[in-house]
């Protein structure tokens, strides 16, 4: 499905869809199988560097697997920085793209996002834009707590009307990657409330890993329709593998990787519970 289609149902039935950034087949399998086990819609996402690493051929397998599933999925490019990034994803079978012009001057962001939307319309692909900037932490793939520029609610309607985006990423206090030790993130839910009162375009929360569960759940209750998750399940994946390797002499991938996949399943299922998306496949 396209992002627009999958989020329209989430809006109608008041739940949130998780977007999980996967880089290779075992992580991908773990996310998809967890979604199927929990009857939850999901968005399979890849940042531009993940797309480059895995290669276009890998996404032929991803598309084939998602098409064969009875569950609703979207395949989404996360943080495309150019029209060329978006074109490559569309050619690989992605059903939605994010064009991230948030670090550009506002008018340049509008112009770039509008061009991406025009491209997407022609290809039947949804487009997500962003205003405000998410913080960046160590280990983040897209770019910490430093550098957050909160989304100005006064710009939201202008941006949406001039670009035609299908979804809008907002900056309300999250950051990509894992937060520094001892740092306590805090979401500006007051800003979210102001933005939500202005538009019914689906809102997106980036940097959703490592935030308190209660804040994420409250943000979803207030109208966030897509939450991006990456670091939380990847850290768990490698911790599961590391623990097994430290305790055994195993080195065959078929024996080792399932220990990481089990941790991905645990984290992803927990996020789906926060998003109230478990069982929501029945609405599609």
C-alpha positions in Angstrom: 0.0 0.0 0.0 1.0 3.6 -0.3 1.8 5.6 2.9 -1.3 7.7 2.2 -3.5 4.7 2.1 -2.1 2.9 5.1 -2.3 6.1 7.3 -5.8 7.0 6.2 -7.1 3.9 7.8 -5.0 4.6 10.9 -6.6 8.1 11.1 -10.1 6.7 10.7 -9.6 4.1 13.5 -7.3 6.1 15.8 -4.1 4.1 15.9 -0.5 4.6 14.8 1.6 2.7 12.3 5.2 1.9 13.2 7.9 2.5 10.5 10.8 0.2 11.1 14.2 0.9 9.4 15.7 -2.4 8.3 19.1 -2.9 6.7 19.3 -6.6 5.9 17.2 -9.8 5.6 17.2 -11.1 9.2 16.0 -7.7 10.6 13.5 -7.4 7.8 12.1 -10.9 8.4 11.8 -10.3 12.1 9.8 -7.1 11.6 7.5 -8.6 9.0 6.9 -11.8 10.9 6.2 -9.9 14.1 3.6 -7.7 12.2 2.0 -10.9 10.8 1.9 -12.6 14.2 0.3 -9.5 15.8 -2.0 -8.7 12.9 -0.5 -5.2 12.8 0.0 -3.0 9.8 3.6 -1.8 9.4 5.8 0.4 7.3 9.1 -1.1 6.2 11.6 1.8 5.9 15.1 2.4 4.8 17.3 5.4 5.2 19.2 6.5 2.1 22.5 5.0 3.4 20.7 1.7 4.3 19.3 1.7 0.7 22.7 2.2 -0.7 24.2 -0.5 1.5 21.6 -3.2 0.8 21.3 -2.5 -2.9 18.4 -2.3 -5.2 18.3 -6.1 -5.7 17.6 -6.6 -2.0 14.5 -4.5 -2.3 13.2 -6.8 -5.1 13.1 -9.5 -2.4 11.5 -7.1 0.0 8.8 -6.1 -2.5 8.1 -9.7 -3.3 7.8 -10.7 0.3 5.5 -7.8 1.2 3.2 -8.4 -1.8 2.8 -12.0 -0.7 1.7 -11.1 2.8 -1.9 -10.8 3.7 -1.1 -7.9 6.0 -1.0 -4.2 5.0 2.5 -2.9 4.5 4.1 0.2 2.9 7.7 0.4 1.7 9.1 3.8 2.6 12.3 5.7 1.8 13.4 7.6 5.0 15.2 10.9 4.7 15.7 11.2 1.0 17.8 14.3 0.5 17.4 14.8 -3.2 15.0 14.1 -6.0 17.5 11.5 -7.3 17.2 9.6 -4.0 13.5 9.5 -4.4 13.6 8.4 -8.0 15.9 5.5 -7.1 13.5 4.3 -4.4 10.5 4.6 -6.7 12.3 2.6 -9.4 13.1 -0.1 -6.7 9.4 -0.4 -5.9 9.0 1.8 -2.8 5.4 3.0 -2.3 6.3 6.2 -0.5 9.3 8.5 0.0 10.3 11.2 2.4 12.0 14.2 1.0 13.9 15.9 3.8 14.5 19.6 3.1 14.3 20.6 6.8 17.9 21.8 6.9 17.3 24.2 3.9 15.9 27.7 4.2 12.1 27.5 4.4 11.4 28.6 0.8 13.9 26.1 -0.5 12.4 23.3 1.5 8.9 24.2 0.1 10.3 24.2 -3.5 12.1 20.9 -3.1 9.2 19.2 -1.4 6.7 20.4 -4.0 8.9 18.9 -6.7 9.0 15.6 -4.9 5.3 15.6 -4.5 4.9 16.2 -8.3 7.2 13.3 -8.9 5.3 11.1 -6.5 1.9 11.9 -8.0 3.1 10.9 -11.4 4.4 7.5 -10.0 1.5 6.8 -7.6 3.8 7.2 -4.6 3.1 9.1 -1.4 5.4 11.8 -0.2 6.3 12.8 3.4 7.9 16.2 4.1 9.4 17.8 7.2 9.6 21.2 8.8 11.7 21.8 11.9 14.7 19.7 12.5 15.2 16.5 14.6 18.2 16.3 16.9 21.1 13.9 16.1 22.8 11.6 18.6 25.9 9.4 18.3 25.3 6.5 16.0 22.3 8.1 14.2 22.0 7.0 10.6 20.3 10.0 9.2 22.6 12.6 10.2 21.4 14.5 19.3 19.7 16.2 21.3 21.6 19.2 20.0 20.3 21.1 17.0 16.6 20.6 17.5 14.5 23.3 15.9 10.9 22.9 16.9 8.3 23.0 14.3 6.5 26.3 14.2 2.8 25.7 14.1 2.3 29.0 12.2 4.2 27.5 9.2 2.3 24.2 9.0 -0.7 25.2 6.9 1.4 27.2 4.5 3.8 24.3 4.0 1.0 21.7 3.5 -1.0 23.9 1.1 2.0 24.8 -1.0 3.6 21.4 -1.2 0.6 19.0 -1.1 2.5 16.5 1.1 0.7 13.3 2.2 2.3 13.2 5.6 4.3 15.7 7.7 7.2 15.0 10.0 7.2 17.4 13.0 10.0 18.3 15.4 8.7 18.2 19.0 11.8 17.1 20.9 13.0 13.8 19.6 16.4 12.9 18.2 17.8 10.2 16.0 19.9 7.5 17.6 20.4 6.7 21.3 20.3 9.5 23.8 23.5 10.3 25.9 23.7 8.5 29.3 21.7 10.4 31.9 19.8 12.6 29.4 16.1 12.6 29.8 14.2 13.5 26.5 11.0 15.4 26.8 8.4 15.7 24.0 6.7 19.1 23.5 3.2 17.7 23.4 1.9 21.3 23.6 3.4 22.0 20.2 1.9 18.7 18.8 -1.5 19.8 20.1 -1.3 23.1 18.4 -0.2 21.5 15.1 -2.9 18.8 15.3 -5.6 21.5 15.8 -4.6 23.0 12.4 -4.5 20.0 10.1 -5.7 16.5 9.5 -2.7 15.6 7.3 -1.1 12.6 9.1 1.7 13.7 11.4 5.0 11.7 11.8 7.3 11.4 14.7 11.0 10.8 13.8 13.6 9.7 16.4 11.0 7.6 18.3 13.6 5.3 19.8 14.7 5.7 23.4 11.8 8.0 24.4 9.7 7.2 27.5 6.8 4.8 26.5 4.2 7.0 28.1 5.2 10.1 26.1 5.2 8.1 22.8 1.8 6.6 23.6 0.4 10.0 24.5 1.7 11.5 21.3 0.0 8.7 19.4 -3.2 9.3 21.3 -3.0 13.0 20.3 -2.8 12.3 16.6 0.7 11.1 15.6 0.0 8.5 12.9 3.5 7.2 12.1 6.4 6.7 14.4 9.9 5.9 13.1 11.8 3.2 15.0 15.3 2.2 14.3 17.9 2.3 17.1 15.8 0.6 19.7 15.4 -2.7 17.8 18.9 -2.6 16.2 20.6 -2.2 19.6 18.5 -5.2 20.9 19.4 -7.2 17.8 23.1 -6.9 18.3 22.9 -7.4 22.1 21.1 -10.7 21.5 23.7 -11.8 19.1 26.6 -10.6 21.3 25.2 -12.4 24.3 24.9 -15.7 22.4 28.4 -15.4 20.9 29.9 -14.8 24.3 28.2 -17.9 25.7 28.8 -20.4 22.8 31.2 -21.3 20.0 28.5 -20.9 17.4 29.5 -19.1 14.2 26.9 -20.3 11.6 24.5 -17.4 10.8 21.5 -19.8 10.8 22.3 -20.6 14.5 23.4 -17.1 15.6 21.1 -14.6 13.9 17.8 -16.0 15.4 19.0 -14.7 18.8 19.1 -11.2 17.4 15.8 -11.7 15.5 14.1 -12.7 18.7 15.1 -9.4 20.3 13.8 -7.5 17.3 10.5 -9.3 17.7 10.3 -8.4 21.4 11.0 -4.7 20.8 8.8 -4.4 17.7 5.8 -6.1 19.4 6.2 -3.7 22.4 6.1 -0.7 20.0 3.1 -2.0 18.3 1.3 -2.3 21.6 2.2 1.4 22.3 0.8 2.3 18.9 -2.4 0.4 19.5 -1.9 -1.2 16.1 -2.1 -4.8 17.2 -5.1 -6.4 15.5 -5.6 -3.3 13.4 -5.1 -5.2 10.1 -8.8 -6.1 10.4 -9.6 -2.5 9.4 -8.0 -2.9 5.9 
